[in-house]
């Protein structure tokens, strides 16, 4: 009979009560009364971008690094654990992070390398189960119910092996949370980072959650937590004392969600596919822009990026959105919904440029973005509907863009550059 104690390093099943592995002498022992019964896991890569950089450049291994740009307006994409020890963290302004950790090395992001590492990890996950729900490039839920016979052991054994394989074959450390539902699995994965493996069983769920503050529940933002604290809810046990109806009356859907999660109730299944709702990109300037010509050039580059991704995903969209942020941080979004779905960069740019021109009033902008939403699936090489009578050259421009796509696919993305992409 399989015991509830395992060595995380050599994945040996040990006699319960052991604190050291008799096979490999490791002290990384995990024991839990429900360890062999739980099957919902959350896997989260540890400081993912920074880990990839340290893997690929061993000189960075023992140094604090910050992933992001080096301009005054850059923000930290990822801080490694050495940098986090000084207070730096993701989404922090880079200038602030550098003040906290002046010895940190700033590394420019390499998204292709991160995407490749994420894909390698995903492929290893798929060897365990097809029931994977990606949350981002570096984290996912796994449902291992029913896999025991296939893998000749309980889910926890498969997860130990997976964690070790990711570290050995991909060169990235991951932390794993194991529980009986998604909320608690994700909660567990944050308890022991990096290279952690934490468990929250059914029997301990209520006692574990009871003393936690409302903000412990992911999705409860700072403003909602302040309101809850002001209303006298200082821990989750106090929220559980309310009825679901009372929480709904006070806080709407957010109250219902919080009430259920405070009791450890989460019946959401693992969703293996998620419908993409939008395709967008944006850029923050190193210095503010108010000149239409400069903004148009940047907008074209963004439209090309959105179009490339839409083509790669075989998607087209009905709704086109221009996003602008002023130098006083006011956000302006301008959208148009067309009668037919579009995918071409030329169409995106022409529609959004019309919106942009109406916003040029002397205001200086710090950010511009372009987006495509209300998406539908289309065939590869999708041809947008026939040209508008008011725009007789649209078909020709569409054919030119498709020809450029073919050339780029064969010779590289820089092989063909449209005139408006060239620097002035």
C-alpha positions in Angstrom: 0.0 0.0 0.0 1.3 3.4 -0.9 2.2 5.6 2.0 1.5 9.3 2.3 5.2 10.3 2.5 7.4 10.9 -0.5 10.9 12.0 -1.3 10.7 14.9 -3.7 14.2 14.4 -5.1 14.3 10.7 -6.0 10.5 10.2 -5.9 10.6 7.3 -3.5 7.6 6.4 -1.5 8.8 6.3 2.2 7.5 4.9 5.4 5.2 7.5 7.1 7.1 9.6 9.6 10.4 9.6 7.8 12.2 12.9 7.7 15.1 11.8 5.5 15.2 9.6 2.4 16.9 6.3 3.0 17.6 6.0 -0.8 19.1 9.4 -1.7 19.6 10.9 1.8 17.5 14.0 0.8 15.6 15.9 3.4 13.2 17.3 0.9 10.4 15.0 2.2 6.7 15.7 1.9 4.1 14.0 4.0 0.4 14.7 4.1 -2.5 12.5 5.1 -4.4 13.2 1.8 -1.3 13.4 -0.4 -2.3 10.4 -2.5 -5.9 11.4 -3.0 -5.6 14.9 -4.3 -5.5 15.5 -8.1 -5.9 19.2 -8.9 -2.6 21.0 -9.4 -1.4 24.5 -10.1 2.1 24.9 -11.6 3.8 28.2 -11.5 7.3 29.0 -12.9 9.5 30.7 -10.4 10.5 34.3 -11.6 10.1 32.8 -15.1 11.7 35.5 -17.3 14.6 35.9 -14.9 15.0 32.2 -14.6 15.3 31.8 -18.4 17.9 34.6 -18.5 20.0 33.0 -15.8 19.7 29.6 -17.5 21.0 31.1 -20.8 23.7 33.3 -19.2 25.4 31.5 -16.2 27.2 34.8 -15.4 23.9 36.1 -14.1 23.3 33.1 -11.9 24.2 34.7 -8.5 23.4 38.3 -9.4 20.1 40.2 -8.9 18.5 40.9 -12.2 15.5 42.9 -13.4 13.8 42.2 -16.6 12.5 45.2 -18.5 13.6 48.4 -20.3 16.1 50.9 -19.0 14.2 54.1 -19.9 12.7 56.4 -17.1 9.2 55.1 -17.8 10.0 51.4 -18.0 8.5 49.0 -15.5 9.9 45.7 -14.1 8.5 42.7 -16.0 10.1 40.2 -13.6 12.5 40.5 -10.6 14.6 37.5 -9.7 14.5 36.4 -6.1 17.8 38.0 -5.2 16.3 41.4 -6.4 13.1 40.7 -4.6 15.0 40.4 -1.3 15.7 44.2 -1.6 12.0 45.0 -2.3 11.9 45.0 -6.1 9.0 43.3 -7.7 7.1 43.0 -11.0 5.1 46.0 -12.2 7.2 48.4 -10.2 8.7 51.4 -12.0 12.3 50.4 -13.0 13.7 53.6 -11.5 12.2 52.7 -8.1 13.4 49.1 -8.4 17.0 50.4 -9.1 16.9 52.6 -6.1 15.9 49.6 -3.9 18.5 47.4 -5.6 21.2 49.5 -7.2 23.4 46.5 -7.9 20.7 44.8 -10.0 21.5 44.2 -13.7 18.7 45.2 -16.1 18.1 42.7 -18.9 16.0 43.4 -21.9 13.1 40.9 -22.4 13.5 38.1 -25.0 10.0 37.0 -25.6 10.9 34.3 -28.1 13.1 32.6 -25.6 10.4 32.7 -22.9 7.8 31.4 -25.3 10.0 28.5 -26.2 10.6 27.6 -22.6 6.9 27.9 -21.9 6.1 25.6 -24.8 8.7 23.0 -23.6 7.1 23.0 -20.1 3.6 22.7 -21.6 4.7 19.6 -23.7 6.0 17.9 -20.5 2.7 18.6 -18.8 0.8 17.0 -21.7 2.7 13.8 -21.1 0.8 13.6 -17.8 -2.7 14.7 -18.8 -4.6 16.5 -21.6 -6.6 18.4 -19.0 -4.4 21.5 -18.8 -5.7 25.0 -18.4 -3.0 27.6 -19.2 -3.4 30.9 -17.3 -0.4 32.6 -18.8 3.0 31.7 -20.4 4.3 30.5 -17.1 1.4 28.9 -15.1 -1.3 26.4 -15.6 -3.9 24.2 -13.8 -3.7 20.4 -14.3 -6.4 17.8 -13.6 -4.9 14.4 -12.9 -8.0 12.6 -11.9 -8.1 9.1 -13.5 -4.3 9.1 -14.4 -3.2 6.7 -11.6 -3.4 3.5 -13.7 -1.7 5.2 -16.7 1.3 6.4 -14.7 1.5 3.6 -12.2 1.1 5.9 -9.2 -1.0 8.6 -7.6 -1.0 12.1 -9.1 1.5 13.4 -6.5 4.1 11.0 -7.8 3.6 12.2 -11.4 3.9 15.8 -10.2 7.2 15.2 -8.4 8.6 13.6 -11.6 7.3 16.5 -13.7 8.8 19.1 -11.4 12.2 17.4 -11.5 12.0 17.0 -15.3 11.2 20.6 -15.9 14.2 21.6 -13.7 16.5 19.2 -15.5 15.3 19.4 -19.1 14.1 23.0 -19.4 16.4 24.5 -16.7 13.6 26.3 -14.9 12.4 25.9 -11.3 8.6 25.6 -10.7 6.4 25.6 -7.7 3.4 23.3 -7.4 0.2 23.5 -5.4 -1.9 20.4 -5.0 -5.4 20.4 -3.6 -9.0 19.4 -4.3 -10.0 22.5 -6.4 -8.5 25.2 -8.5 -8.7 28.0 -5.9 -6.8 26.0 -3.3 -4.3 24.6 -5.7 -3.3 28.1 -6.9 -3.2 29.2 -3.3 -1.0 26.3 -2.3 1.5 27.0 -5.1 2.3 30.4 -3.6 3.0 29.1 -0.1 6.6 27.8 -0.6 8.5 29.5 -3.4 10.8 28.9 -5.1 10.9 25.2 -6.0 8.1 24.5 -3.6 5.5 21.8 -3.4 2.6 22.6 -1.1 -0.6 20.7 -0.3 -4.0 21.9 1.1 -6.3 18.9 1.9 -10.0 18.8 2.2 -10.0 18.2 6.0 -7.8 21.2 6.7 -9.4 23.7 4.3 -11.7 25.6 6.7 -9.0 25.8 9.4 -6.4 26.9 6.9 -8.6 29.7 5.5 -10.2 31.0 8.7 -7.5 33.4 9.9 -6.6 34.8 6.5 -7.4 38.4 5.6 -9.9 39.1 2.7 -7.0 40.1 0.5 -5.5 36.6 0.7 -8.1 35.5 -1.8 -6.8 36.3 -5.3 -9.0 38.6 -7.2 -9.8 40.7 -4.1 -8.3 44.1 -4.9 -7.0 46.7 -2.6 -10.1 48.9 -2.7 -12.5 45.9 -2.2 -10.4 44.8 0.8 -10.4 48.3 2.3 -14.2 48.3 2.1 -14.4 44.8 3.7 -12.1 45.8 6.5 -14.1 49.0 7.1 -17.2 46.9 7.3 -15.6 44.7 10.0 -14.5 41.7 8.0 -10.9 41.1 9.1 -10.6 37.5 8.2 -12.3 34.8 6.1 -14.0 33.1 9.1 -16.0 36.3 9.6 -17.1 36.3 6.0 -18.2 32.6 6.3 -20.5 33.6 9.2 -22.5 35.7 6.8 -25.0 34.0 4.5 -24.4 33.9 0.7 -27.5 36.1 0.3 -26.2 38.7 2.7 -22.9 38.9 0.9 -24.6 39.2 -2.4 -26.8 42.1 -1.1 -23.8 43.9 0.2 -21.2 43.4 -2.5 -22.9 41.8 -5.5 -21.2 39.1 -7.5 -17.9 39.9 -5.8 -19.5 39.2 -2.5 -20.8 35.8 -3.7 -17.5 34.8 -5.0 -15.7 35.8 -1.8 -18.2 34.0 0.4 -17.8 30.8 -1.6 -14.0 30.9 -1.7 -13.8 31.7 2.0 -15.3 28.3 2.6 -13.0 26.6 0.1 -15.9 26.1 -2.4 -14.8 26.1 -6.0 -16.5 23.9 -8.5 -14.9 25.3 -11.7 -13.6 22.6 -14.0 -10.3 22.6 -15.7 -10.9 24.3 -19.1 -8.6 23.0 -21.8 -9.4 25.8 -24.2 -10.1 29.4 -23.7 -11.7 31.7 -26.3 -9.4 34.6 -27.1 -11.4 37.8 -26.7 -9.0 40.3 -28.2 -5.7 40.9 -29.9 -3.9 44.1 -28.9 -0.5 45.7 -28.4 0.7 49.0 -27.0 3.8 51.0 -26.4 4.8 53.6 -23.8 7.1 56.4 -25.1 10.3 57.4 -23.5 9.2 61.0 -24.1 5.7 62.3 -24.7 4.4 62.8 -28.3 1.9 65.2 -29.7 3.0 65.3 -33.3 0.5 63.5 -35.6 3.2 62.2 -38.0 5.2 60.5 -35.2 2.1 59.0 -33.7 1.0 57.7 -37.1 4.3 55.9 -37.7 4.0 54.2 -34.3 0.4 53.4 -34.8 1.3 51.7 -38.1 3.9 49.5 -36.4 1.3 48.5 -33.8 -1.3 47.7 -36.4 1.3 45.5 -38.2 1.9 43.6 -34.9 -1.8 43.1 -34.3 -2.4 42.0 -37.9 0.5 39.5 -37.8 -0.8 37.9 -34.6 -4.4 37.8 -36.0 -3.1 36.1 -39.2 -1.0 33.6 -37.2 -4.1 32.7 -35.1 -6.4 32.7 -38.1 -8.6 35.3 -36.5 -10.4 38.5 -37.7 -12.3 41.0 -35.8 -15.2 43.4 -36.1 -14.2 45.9 -33.5 -11.1 48.1 -33.8 -9.8 50.1 -30.8 -7.4 52.9 -30.5 -5.9 53.5 -27.0 -4.2 56.7 -25.9 -2.9 57.8 -22.5 -2.1 61.4 -22.0 0.9 62.8 -20.1 -1.5 63.3 -17.1 -2.4 59.6 -17.2 -5.9 60.1 -18.6 -7.0 57.2 -20.7 -8.8 57.7 -24.0 -10.2 54.7 -25.9 -11.9 55.1 -29.3 -13.5 52.2 -31.0 -15.3 51.4 -34.2 -17.3 48.3 -35.1 -17.4 47.4 -38.8 -20.0 45.4 -40.7 -17.4 42.8 -41.8 -14.5 41.3 -39.9 -11.0 42.6 -40.8 -7.5 41.3 -40.4 -5.2 43.4 -42.6 -2.8 45.9 -41.1 -3.8 48.4 -43.8 -7.5 48.3 -42.8 -6.6 48.5 -39.1 -4.4 51.5 -39.6 -6.8 53.4 -41.9 -9.7 53.1 -39.5 -7.7 53.8 -36.3 -5.8 56.7 -38.0 -9.2 58.4 -38.6 -9.7 58.1 -34.8 -6.2 59.3 -34.0 -6.5 62.4 -36.1 -9.5 63.6 -34.2 -7.5 63.4 -30.9 -4.7 65.6 -32.1 -5.4 68.8 -30.1 -2.0 69.7 -28.6 -2.3 67.0 -25.9 0.9 65.2 -25.3 0.6 61.4 -25.1 2.7 58.9 -23.2 1.2 55.7 -24.6 -0.6 54.5 -27.7 -2.2 51.1 -28.4 -4.1 49.3 -31.1 -6.6 46.4 -30.7 -8.9 44.0 -32.5 -11.8 42.4 -30.8 -15.2 40.7 -31.4 -13.1 38.0 -33.0 -14.1 35.2 -35.3 -12.1 32.3 -36.7 -11.2 32.6 -40.4 -9.4 30.5 -43.0 -5.6 31.0 -43.6 -5.2 33.7 -46.3 -8.6 35.2 -45.4 -9.6 37.8 -47.9 -11.5 40.8 -46.5 -14.9 41.6 -48.1 -15.0 43.4 -51.4 -13.8 47.0 -51.4 -16.1 49.9 -50.4 -17.2 52.0 -53.3 -15.7 55.0 -51.5 -12.3 53.2 -51.4 -11.8 51.5 -54.8 -8.1 50.8 -54.1 -8.7 48.7 -51.0 -8.7 45.4 -52.8 -5.4 46.2 -54.4 -3.8 47.2 -51.1 -5.1 43.9 -49.6 -3.4 41.9 -52.4 -0.2 43.8 -51.9 -0.2 43.1 -48.1 -0.9 39.4 -48.7 2.0 39.3 -51.2 4.2 40.9 -48.5 3.1 38.3 -46.0 4.3 35.5 -48.3 7.6 37.2 -48.9 8.2 37.7 -45.1 7.2 34.1 -44.4 9.8 32.9 -46.9 12.6 35.5 -46.3 12.0 36.8 -42.8 9.9 39.6 -41.3 12.4 42.3 -42.3 12.6 41.2 -45.9 9.8 43.6 -47.0 9.1 46.9 -45.2 6.3 49.2 -46.2 7.1 52.8 -46.8 5.4 54.2 -43.7 7.5 51.8 -41.5 10.7 53.4 -42.5 12.3 56.0 -40.1 11.9 59.6 -41.1 
